[in-house]
Amino acid sequence: MDLEKQPQKQPDPRAPQSAAPQSAAPAPALRASDADRDRVADILADALAEGRLDAEEHGERVDAVYRAKTLAELEPIVSDLPAPAAPAGSRPAATAAYDPAGAAGDQDRVVAVFSSSTLRGRRRIGPRTTAFSLFGNIEIDLTEATFTQRLTTIDATSVFGNVEIRVPENVSLRGTGGGVFGNFEVQTLEADDPEAPVVVVNGYSVFGNVEARPRRGKRIADLIHDKLRKHLGH
C-alpha cells in the first residue's frame, strides 16, 4: 500500500511565540548577622523607652529577634516602628571629661545566649547599654567604670536567664520594669551629691531574673567635674 507523504506544516511567523519555560530558582534568604540582630534590638529598646511598646511585648519581640535566622524574619518584628535616628555627632574621645548635663556616646551591647557575658573593669561607660540574656548569664559591674555623662540607661531583658547589675554606692540608682513568672528588682539609691551620675535600669524578665543594686564599699572618685570636686575638697 502506497503511503502518501503529508506536507510538513510550517509555523506562521505572525503567530505570537510562547516563551520557553524557565525554572527560576528562588533567591536564597540572606542570613542575619549578630550586628543585624543588635540593630533590631536597638529599635525595640528605643520603642520601649518611648512607650510605643509595653514591657511584655518588648520581651516577646526581643526573644523573636535572637531566634531569627534570616533578614526576612527580622523585618516584620519592627515593621510598625520608626527607624532610629542617625547619631548627631561623632564618637567623643575616650578621655572626655565628666559632663553633668549628659553627653553622647556609643551604645554598649551585652548578649548571652546559652552562655555568659561580663561587662566590667576600668572603662568608659556609654549613655546606654542593652543587655539580653536567653538561657544565659550577664554581669554588668560599673563599680570601676568612668562616667562621662549624667544619665546612664541600661535596658535589660532576661528570658530564662539572669542579668545582674552592680553600681558604685555614690551614684543614684533607679529602675522600672517587671516580669512574667520572673523577677525584677532594683535597689533604689539617691546619691548625696546632686551632680552625681544617675543609672536607670529598664528591665523585663520572662522566667528569668533582672537585679540591680549598689556594691557597698565601692566608690568612684572621678564622678564630679573639677569645680565641684574643688568645692567638696575644702
Secondary structure, DSSP 8 states (H G I E B T S, - for coil): ------------TTS---------------B--HHHHHHHHHHHHHHHHHTSS-HHHHHHHHHHHHH--BHHHHGGGGTTS------SS----TT----TT-----EEEEEEESSEEEE-SS-EE-SEEEEEEESSEEEEE-TT-EE-SSEEEEEEEEESSEEEEEEETTSEEEEEEEEESSEEEE--B--SSTTS-EEEEEEEEESSEEEEEEETT---STTS-HHHHHHHH-
